[in-house]
Amino acid sequence: MQIDKDTIFIPGETNCLLWQTIVFDPSVEPTFLLSKQIEAVFITHGHCDHFRLASMLQEAGAKVVSPRGEAFFIENPHVHVRGMFSWANLPIEMVTRFFQGAQCKVDVFTDDIPSQPIRPVALPGHSVDQHGFMLPNRVFVAGDALWPLALWERTPLPYAIDIDQVRTSLDTIATLDFDWLVPGHGPILSREDAEKSILNHHAKLDEINEILLDILRTPMNAEDVAESLSIRLGLVDRMNRYWLTITVVKAFLCSLNEHKLASYSYDKYKVLWFAI
């Protein structure tokens, strides 16, 4: 999709944007991007599906730019995987394809570049230091901070590591002055559609909280909570989806505990969570 003379939205399993000679989250079939003179690659966060072509474009002469707190994960993708498995080496069959990919050296941190013409915007919650990027033509690259309305039926539990930060990042996006928002997944959004998606994202988080509090009327450990929530939401029953789910469930449990809606106890070698 040609947004304007300088800007091309490239949809895919993970979306990509080309603005002048800069590409954001290069993740699509490489032929098109390799045919362009790419001077810089901007990465929103350190999940492999958002920088699949970064090392290839770097070899062709592009500089790679990322948030400081995400650079380590881009240079060492296996760290995310180990983190999900309590730092042990997770068997490859258990690893989602979104966390599989080639490492890439980061050349520049986003906080070391001028805020014009591209302005980085901190959007943590989906990852530790995710940043979006505001372009001068009022296009905003949001990474995975916002889940568009169209995706919730297919994927009703977006990956997140901090639910309260996710909410704060949604509120941050709502304050920005953009005409188009490029999400990491799903269709490009007009301002109006983005606002609807922000409200819906908040509402879905509320719904998941309510489901969890209902589940937690019976004390249980995190894995049993994940199983019950997966059944309620109709999640894909697949091993490499399971480890993503466990991570997100723990993020919700910690948030509920922080807000004094849930607590935990230790009993016979298990941590049990329960609603208050």
Backbone torsions as a table, in degrees:
resi	resn	phi	psi	omega
1	MET	NA	123.2	178.1
2	GLN	-87.3	107.6	-179.2
3	ILE	-75.6	-46.2	172.4
4	ASP	-153.0	-173.2	-173.3
5	LYS	-64.1	-22.3	-177.6
6	ASP	-103.6	-5.6	-165.4
7	THR	-133.0	126.1	178.5
8	ILE	-124.5	124.3	172.4
9	PHE	-89.3	125.9	-177.6
10	ILE	-115.7	100.0	-177.9
11	PRO	-73.1	152.9	177.7
12	GLY	-172.1	-173.5	174.4
13	GLU	-55.0	-40.0	166.9
14	THR	-122.2	127.7	-173.2
15	ASN	-75.4	157.9	-178.2
16	CYS	-137.7	151.0	176.6
17	LEU	-132.4	135.5	174.0
18	LEU	-112.8	121.4	177.1
19	TRP	-125.9	115.6	-175.4
20	GLN	53.1	-114.2	-179.4
21	THR	-110.3	21.6	-178.3
22	ILE	-119.8	134.5	178.2
23	VAL	-115.6	141.9	-179.5
24	PHE	-112.9	127.9	178.6
25	ASP	50.7	64.3	-177.7
26	PRO	-68.9	116.2	-170.6
27	SER	-148.0	4.2	-173.2
28	VAL	-100.1	-179.0	177.0
29	GLU	-54.1	130.6	-165.9
30	PRO	-73.5	-20.1	-170.7
31	THR	-56.0	-46.0	-176.5
32	PHE	-63.4	-49.8	-176.9
33	LEU	-66.9	-37.2	-179.9
34	LEU	-70.1	-16.3	176.8
35	SER	-83.2	-8.1	-178.9
36	LYS	-101.1	159.4	173.9
37	GLN	-88.7	93.0	-176.8
38	ILE	-94.2	121.2	-179.6
39	GLU	-94.2	-28.0	-177.8
40	ALA	-148.9	146.7	175.2
41	VAL	-116.6	119.6	176.5
42	PHE	-103.3	128.4	-177.6
43	ILE	-115.3	128.3	-177.9
44	THR	-73.2	-38.2	-179.0
45	HIS	-163.7	171.9	-166.8
46	GLY	-92.4	35.3	170.7
47	HIS	-94.3	134.9	-167.4
48	CYS	-57.1	-30.1	-178.3
49	ASP	-68.0	-11.0	179.8
50	HIS	-99.3	-1.6	177.3
51	PHE	-143.7	34.4	-176.0
52	ARG	-57.8	-36.0	-176.2
53	LEU	-101.2	6.0	-173.0
54	ALA	-61.7	-46.0	-178.0
55	SER	-66.1	-35.6	178.4
56	MET	-65.3	-43.8	178.9
57	LEU	-70.0	-32.9	176.3
58	GLN	-63.6	-42.1	177.6
59	GLU	-62.7	-27.7	179.0
60	ALA	-84.4	-0.9	173.9
61	GLY	118.0	-3.4	-178.5
62	ALA	-79.4	148.4	171.8
63	LYS	-89.2	139.8	-179.1
64	VAL	-102.8	127.0	-176.1
65	VAL	-120.3	133.3	178.0
66	SER	-148.6	163.5	171.4
67	PRO	-60.2	143.7	-176.7
68	ARG	-55.9	-44.5	-176.6
69	GLY	-73.5	-8.4	178.2
70	GLU	-102.5	-14.7	-173.2
71	ALA	-59.4	-41.3	-178.3
72	PHE	-60.3	-37.5	-179.6
73	PHE	-73.6	-32.5	177.4
74	ILE	-69.4	-37.3	179.1
75	GLU	-81.0	-18.3	-178.5
76	ASN	-139.7	72.2	-173.1
77	PRO	-59.5	-26.6	-177.8
78	HIS	-65.1	-18.6	-177.7
79	VAL	-63.5	-41.2	177.2
80	HIS	-58.0	-43.8	-177.4
81	VAL	-64.1	-46.4	179.4
82	ARG	-62.6	-37.3	179.7
83	GLY	-60.1	-36.8	179.4
84	MET	-70.5	-21.1	-175.3
85	PHE	-113.6	33.0	178.8
86	SER	55.0	34.5	172.9
87	TRP	77.4	2.5	169.5
88	ALA	-78.9	169.6	-176.1
89	ASN	-89.0	100.3	-175.7
90	LEU	-63.9	130.2	175.5
91	PRO	-57.5	142.2	-172.1
92	ILE	-59.8	-30.4	-179.8
93	GLU	-64.3	-20.1	-179.0
94	MET	-93.2	-1.5	-172.8
95	VAL	-98.7	125.1	175.0
96	THR	-61.3	147.5	179.1
97	ARG	-62.4	-22.9	-179.9
98	PHE	-67.8	-18.7	178.4
99	PHE	-108.5	11.5	177.7
100	GLN	-109.1	130.6	179.2
101	GLY	169.8	175.6	-176.9
102	ALA	-82.4	139.3	176.1
103	GLN	-68.3	160.5	-179.8
104	CYS	-147.5	134.5	176.9
105	LYS	-73.3	131.2	176.6
106	VAL	-89.5	128.9	-177.6
107	ASP	-89.5	-36.5	-172.6
108	VAL	-141.6	140.4	174.0
109	PHE	-89.6	147.9	-178.3
110	THR	-60.8	-31.3	-178.8
111	ASP	-79.5	0.5	176.0
112	ASP	-102.7	1.1	179.9
113	ILE	-105.0	156.0	176.0
114	PRO	-61.6	150.8	-178.8
115	SER	-77.7	-1.7	175.1
116	GLN	-129.9	142.4	6.2
117	PRO	-83.6	-10.9	-178.4
118	ILE	-106.4	123.4	-178.1
119	ARG	-105.6	115.3	175.4
120	PRO	-71.7	143.7	179.4
121	VAL	-131.4	120.1	-178.6
122	ALA	-66.8	128.4	-179.5
123	LEU	-138.4	60.3	-177.9
124	PRO	-71.6	169.2	177.6
125	GLY	126.6	-49.3	172.6
126	HIS	-74.4	-34.3	173.3
127	SER	-145.5	177.7	-169.7
128	VAL	-63.1	-45.0	-172.2
129	ASP	-138.7	35.6	178.6
130	GLN	-55.6	139.6	174.7
131	HIS	-128.0	142.1	167.1
132	GLY	-95.1	173.6	-177.6
133	PHE	-136.1	122.0	177.8
134	MET	-94.5	124.9	-179.7
135	LEU	-97.5	158.1	-176.9
136	PRO	-66.7	-16.1	178.6
137	ASN	-92.4	17.1	174.8
138	ARG	69.1	30.8	170.2
139	VAL	-104.5	132.8	-179.0
140	PHE	-117.8	124.4	176.4
141	VAL	-92.8	115.2	-168.0
142	ALA	-103.2	-2.3	-175.0
143	GLY	58.2	-138.6	-178.5
144	ASP	-106.3	27.9	-179.5
145	ALA	-74.0	-25.6	-176.7
146	LEU	-128.0	127.8	177.2
147	TRP	-97.1	112.7	-178.6
148	PRO	-61.1	153.4	179.0
149	LEU	-48.6	-42.0	-173.1
150	ALA	-65.1	-18.2	-174.3
151	LEU	-91.9	-18.1	-171.0
152	TRP	-65.5	-34.1	179.6
153	GLU	-66.1	-39.8	-179.0
154	ARG	-78.9	-37.5	-177.1
155	THR	-133.9	85.9	-172.6
156	PRO	-84.3	7.2	177.5
157	LEU	-138.7	79.0	-179.4
158	PRO	-61.9	146.6	-179.2
159	TYR	-64.5	135.0	177.6
160	ALA	-157.1	149.4	177.6
161	ILE	-114.1	-11.5	179.3
162	ASP	-151.5	105.3	-172.6
163	ILE	-68.3	-38.7	179.7
164	ASP	-66.1	-37.3	175.2
165	GLN	-67.1	-36.2	175.4
166	VAL	-57.3	-46.2	-179.8
167	ARG	-63.2	-43.3	179.2
168	THR	-62.1	-40.4	179.3
169	SER	-66.4	-37.5	174.9
170	LEU	-60.8	-42.8	178.7
171	ASP	-66.1	-35.2	176.1
172	THR	-61.6	-46.6	179.9
173	ILE	-58.4	-39.8	-178.2
174	ALA	-62.2	-23.3	-178.9
175	THR	-86.7	-11.0	-173.2
176	LEU	-80.7	153.5	-176.9
177	ASP	-102.9	89.0	-178.7
178	PHE	-131.6	158.7	173.8
179	ASP	-101.2	-32.6	-179.6
180	TRP	-131.4	140.0	175.0
181	LEU	-119.4	127.7	178.3
182	VAL	-100.9	106.1	177.1
183	PRO	-81.6	162.9	178.1
184	GLY	-66.4	-28.2	-177.6
185	HIS	-141.4	146.4	178.9
186	GLY	91.3	-175.9	-173.6
187	PRO	-73.7	152.7	172.0
188	ILE	-62.7	145.7	-172.4
189	LEU	-117.5	134.1	168.0
190	SER	-69.8	168.9	177.4
191	ARG	-55.3	-45.9	-178.1
192	GLU	-62.5	-44.2	179.8
193	ASP	-68.0	-34.6	177.4
194	ALA	-64.3	-42.5	178.7
195	GLU	-62.4	-41.0	176.8
196	LYS	-64.3	-39.4	-179.4
197	SER	-68.4	-35.3	176.8
198	ILE	-63.3	-48.3	178.6
199	LEU	-61.3	-42.0	179.9
200	ASN	-65.5	-39.7	-179.8
201	HIS	-61.4	-46.3	176.0
202	HIS	-58.4	-45.4	-177.6
203	ALA	-63.7	-38.8	179.1
204	LYS	-67.1	-38.1	175.1
205	LEU	-61.1	-40.6	176.8
206	ASP	-61.7	-44.1	-179.8
207	GLU	-61.5	-42.9	179.6
208	ILE	-64.7	-39.6	175.2
209	ASN	-57.6	-44.7	-178.8
210	GLU	-64.2	-41.5	177.5
211	ILE	-62.3	-44.7	-179.6
212	LEU	-63.1	-42.2	179.6
213	LEU	-64.6	-33.5	175.3
214	ASP	-67.5	-44.5	177.9
215	ILE	-60.1	-40.0	-174.0
216	LEU	-79.8	7.4	169.8
217	ARG	-63.7	-24.2	170.5
218	THR	-107.4	119.1	-179.7
219	PRO	-58.5	135.7	178.4
220	MET	-158.2	163.7	179.6
221	ASN	-81.2	170.7	-172.4
222	ALA	-62.4	-36.8	-179.4
223	GLU	-67.1	-38.6	177.1
224	ASP	-68.9	-36.2	175.0
225	VAL	-60.9	-45.0	-179.9
226	ALA	-60.6	-40.8	178.4
227	GLU	-62.9	-48.0	-178.6
228	SER	-63.1	-43.1	179.4
229	LEU	-65.6	-40.1	179.7
230	SER	-60.2	-41.9	178.8
231	ILE	-66.3	-44.6	-179.1
232	ARG	-61.0	-40.6	-176.0
233	LEU	-87.9	-9.6	-178.6
234	GLY	69.3	38.7	-179.0
235	LEU	-68.5	156.0	175.5
236	VAL	-59.8	130.4	-178.5
237	ASP	-90.2	86.0	-174.8
238	ARG	-145.2	141.5	-172.9
239	MET	-61.0	-42.8	-177.6
240	ASN	-74.7	-15.0	171.7
241	ARG	-78.6	-30.8	-175.8
242	TYR	-57.1	-43.7	-176.0
243	TRP	-70.8	-30.9	172.0
244	LEU	-64.4	-44.1	-177.9
245	THR	-61.9	-44.8	179.4
246	ILE	-56.8	-43.7	-179.3
247	THR	-62.2	-45.8	-178.2
248	VAL	-66.8	-40.7	178.8
249	VAL	-60.2	-42.8	178.8
250	LYS	-64.1	-35.3	176.8
251	ALA	-63.8	-42.8	177.7
252	PHE	-66.0	-42.6	-179.8
253	LEU	-61.4	-41.9	178.7
254	CYS	-65.5	-38.0	177.7
255	SER	-65.9	-44.6	178.0
256	LEU	-61.2	-38.3	177.0
257	ASN	-66.4	-41.7	179.7
258	GLU	-60.6	-35.1	-179.1
259	HIS	-92.5	11.6	176.2
260	LYS	59.4	35.4	175.1
261	LEU	-103.4	-17.7	177.8
262	ALA	-144.8	158.1	177.4
263	SER	-142.9	-168.8	-174.2
264	TYR	-150.6	160.0	174.3
265	SER	-143.8	164.7	178.7
266	TYR	-114.0	127.3	-176.7
267	ASP	-150.1	118.0	174.5
268	LYS	50.5	58.8	174.5
269	TYR	69.1	17.5	179.0
270	LYS	-132.4	144.1	166.3
271	VAL	-94.9	121.0	-178.6
272	LEU	-108.4	133.1	178.8
273	TRP	-102.8	146.6	179.8
274	PHE	-152.9	153.7	178.1
275	ALA	-75.7	147.3	177.3
276	ILE	-94.3	NA	NA
